[in-house]
Amino acid sequence: MIRCFFFVQLLLLMVAVPSFAQDKAQNGTEVASVSETIVIPADYKEEGMASWYGEKFQGKLTASGEPYDMERMTAAHNYLPLGVKVNVTNLSNKKKVAVIINDRGPFVPDRIIDLSRAAAQKLGFIDAGKAKVLIEPYRPEPETQPAEAATSAPVYKKLYGAFYIQAGAYKVKANADRLIERLNKAGFHNTRTVRVVTDSAQIFKVQLGMYKTLANARKAHISLGKGFPGTFILADVIQD
């Protein structure tokens, strides 16, 4: 009887292990390798100010888990999928580069992307520090081939995931609580406070959300109006 019991347990274990491995593969949270093809909607465009970050962050881990390398063509963005490749054009001189999004930021309202030093160098704004840019989906330069042989890259119809609007960030929690009260009075009740501890301080971030699509987050962002300046959208994005 005991031998039979152990035999049944062994059979159950042999069945469970592959199932567990499959679940782990399906539900894992690891960032997709940048070598995989990740794309965004073909009509996606974003215009705004870009900055760059260099030696101070060299070697530090990015949101993708990779160490930051200022000599690689990479960038930080608040909500584009990690691993996606985009074209960035400096609107003042029309120089263009392709970069891979491997980090999150910049967490300030007046900038839309933080570029690596190498990317900023090629765009020609190292000394200026900032430049007005246009972000578009990456499209490789066409190869020399008959026009009818060219094929367009596949695109996803939309971006969805966990989108939030950051309304403010404070070192004193009472200030964050006061902003939440103002937001509630204005009709925004989907607020949350995120506490972030750094080496030198703790920060209380006030955010609205969650919004399941970028379109919904943008609508809510517009509805905030001028009464809540300095807000911006951020997210951890999932693609189907």
N, C-alpha and C positions, 0 to 999 in steps of 0.2 A: 504493500500500500504506500509506504513512504517513498519507495523507488518510483512508483507511478506519479506521485505528487511532484517530485523533483523533475521528472521527465516533462510533465505538463508545463511547469514553470520555465524550463529551458526553451520549449517551443514558443511560449508567449514572448520571451525575451528576444528570440531570433526574429519574430515578426515586428516587435516594437522598435528595434534599433533602426531599420531602414525607414520606417514611418517617421521616427523622430528626426532623422537626418533630412528627410524630405521637407518636413515642416520647418526646420531650421533654415533650409535653403530658400524656402518661399517667404518666410517672415523675417529674414535677416535685415538689419538696418545699416549694413555697410554701404558706403558710397560707391556708386558705379565707377569702374575704372575709366580713366580719361581716354583709354584706347577704344572704348565702346562708342558707337555712334549715338549720340544724344542730340535731339533736335528740338526746336521750338517753332511756334506758328510762323508760317512763311510771311505773314503780314506784320509781324512784331517789329515795332520801332520805338525807340526811346531817346529823347534828346535832353541833354542837361550838362551839368558840369562834372568833369572828371578830375581826379587827383591821382597821386602816386605814392607808394610807400616803399622804403628802401632798407638801409642798413639796420635801423632800429629793430626791424622785424625779421631780419635774416636768420633762417634756421628755426624759427618758431613754427609750431604746428598750425596749419590752416584748418578751416572747417571740414575739408575733405580728408584730413588726417595726414596729408603730405607736409613736409617741412617747407616753409616759404623759401623760394629761391628767386632773388630779385633779378637774376639774369635770364629767367625763363619768361615766356610770353603767357603770363597768367593775369588774372584780375579777381577782385572781390565785388560781389553784387548782392543786394539784399534778398532777392527772391528767384533769380534765374536758377535753373537746376545745376547743381554741382556736376562738373564734367562737360557741360555744354560748351561748344565753341561758337564765338560770335565775332563779327567784324565791328571794329570801332574806328570811326573817322573823325579826325580833328577838323572841325568845321571852319577854322580860321586859315588852314593851309592845305586842306583836302588830303592830307596824308592818312593812310589807312593801314591798320594792322589786324591780324586775327589772334585772338587770345582765348584761353580756356578758363572758364569760371571755376576756381577751386577754393574760394574763401567767401565769407560773409562780410558785408560792410559796403560802403562807409556808413556808419550809424549817425549821420548828420543830415539835416533836411536839405541843404543846398548842394549836395553832390549825389550822383547816381551810380558812380563806379569808381573803384580804386584800382589803378593799374600797377603792374610791376614796374620796376625801374627801367628794365629793358624795353617794355612796351611804350612807356612815356618818352624814352629816348628816341624811339623810331617815330613817334607822333610829334616830336619837336617841342615839348613843353616842360622839360626838366627844370630849367631855370625859372620859368613862370610859376610852376607848381600846380597850376590848374588850367584847364582848357575846356571850351564848349565842344561836346562831342555828340555823335549820333551812333547808337548801338543798333545793329541789325543782325538777322540770322547769318551765320557763316555760309558763304558760297565759294567754293574753290574756283580758282582761275580756270576758265575753260581750256581744255587741251586741244591741240590741233587735230581736228577730226571733222568729218562731214556733219553739217548742222542736224540732219535727220537722225544721226546716231546719238546725239546728246540726250541724256535723261535727267530729269529733275530729281532732287533728293526727296525722300519721303518726309512728311511733316506731321506733327501731332495737331489735332484740331484745337486743343486748348491746354492750358496748364491748370492743374487742380492740386489741392493740398491743404496745408494749414497756413492761411494768410492772416496777418495781423497788421494793425495800424499803430505805430508807436506815437503816442501823444505827448510824452514827456519823460524825462529821466532826472531823478533827484537824489542827492545824498541824504536828505532828511525825509523820513517816511511821511511826516505830517504834511509836507508839501505835495507829495504824491496823492495823499488822501484828499487834499483840497481840490486837486485837479479832477479826481474821480467824482467828487461832489458836483463840480461844474459840468462835467460831461453828463452826469445823470440828470441834472436840471435841464440840459439841452436835449434830452431824449435818448441819450446813448447809454444803455444799461448793460451792454455786453463788455464790461471792463474787467481787467485783471491787473494785478501787480506782480511783476517778476523781480525777485531780489537777486542781484548779481554781486558776488564778492570778488574783489580784485586784491592785488598785493597791498594797495594803499588805502582802499576805502570799500564801502558797500554802496551799491547803486540800486534805487528802486525805480523800475521802468513801468510806466503806465501804458497799457496797450488795449486796443479794442479788437475783438474777434471772438471766435475764429470765423473766417470766411473761407468757404470751400473752393472758390474760384478767384482768380485774379480780377476778373471783371466785377464781381461783387465787392471786392476790397476797394477797387478804384471808385466805384459808385459811392461807397460809404466815405471814402477819403474826400471826395468832392463835396459831399453833404456836410462835412465838418465846417467848411467855409472859413472865412477870415477870423472867426472868433477863436480859433485854435491854430495859430501859426506854428510852423516848424515841425509838422507831422510828416511821417513817411511810411511806406508799406515795407514789410519784411515778411519772410516766410521760409519754411522748409518745404520744398516743392516735391511732389510725386508726379510721375508721368505714367500714362497708360499706353 
